[in-house]
Amino acid sequence: MMLHLGEKKFLRKTLLAAAAILGMLAFAGTPQASAEDYGDCQRRISRADHKLHEAVEHHGWDSRQADHARHDLREAREHCWGRWHRDWDDHDHDRH
């Protein structure tokens, strides 16, 4: 089967366009870290930290309430670290 020059150009352009569309679709579903996510995590950690200070102030360092607040703070930090770590790119600055 012999392709003419015009047919080769058309086929090449079609394949290039299809590859570009597939590339865009592949990245469309990729989750991205956003400033909103970062702000939500900061607020969550800050709120848990404040609750720990309140529990210690009102009930003492070794109280059940303080233990619960420490647990909540640890969970908030782990949750946010997991989100940041998942979106982290160790080589982000290598390109600049």
N, C-alpha and C positions, 0 to 999 in steps of 0.2 A: 504494500500500500504506500503510495507516494503522496506526500502532502505538499501542496504548493506553498509558496512563501507567504501569501496572505492568510492561508489556513494555519500555518505555524504561528504567526503573530497573534491571530485570534485565540488559538489554543493557549499560548503563553500568557496572554492577558487574562483569560478566563481563569487559569490556574492560579495566577498571582492574586486576582481579586478574591477567589475562594479561600486562599490561604490567609489573606488579610482579614476576611470576615471570620474565619475560624479562630484566628488569633484574638480578635476583639471579643468574641463570645467566650473564649477560654478565660479571659481576665475579667469579664463582666461579673462573674459569680464569686470572685476572690474577695474575701473579707479584708477590709483595710482598717487600720487603727485610725481613729479620728480624734480631733480635739474634744469632741463631746464624750467619747469613751474615756479619755484621759481625765476629763473633768468629773465624770461620774465616779470614777475610781477614787479620785482625790477627795471628793465629798464623802464617799462611803468610808474611807479610812479615817478622815477627819472626824466624822460623826462617831465612829466606834472608839476612837481615841478619847474624844470628849466624854463619852459615856463611861469609859474606864476611869478617867480622872474624877468624875462625879461619884462613881461607886466607891472609889478609894477614900474620897473626902467624907462621904456620908457613912460608910460602913467599915472602913479600914482596909489595909492592904491584903490581909489574909481572909477577907470575908468571902462568902459564897457569891455575893453580887459582883465583887471584883474579879473572882475567878471566871465567872460567866462573861463579864465584859472583856477580860483578856482573851478568852476563847473567841468571842465575836471579832475582836480586833485582828487576831491571828487569821481567822477565816477571810476577813476583808482583804488583808494583805496578800494572802495566798491566791485569792480570786483575781485580784488585780495583777499580781506578778504573772500569773498564768496567761492573762490576756496580753500583757506587755511582751512577755517572752514569746508567745505564739506569733506575734506580729513583728518581732525584732529581726533585723537583718544584720548579722555580724559584719558584713562587707558593705554596708550602706555608704560609708564614707570613702571606700576604696576607689569609687568612680569619679571622685571630685578632686 
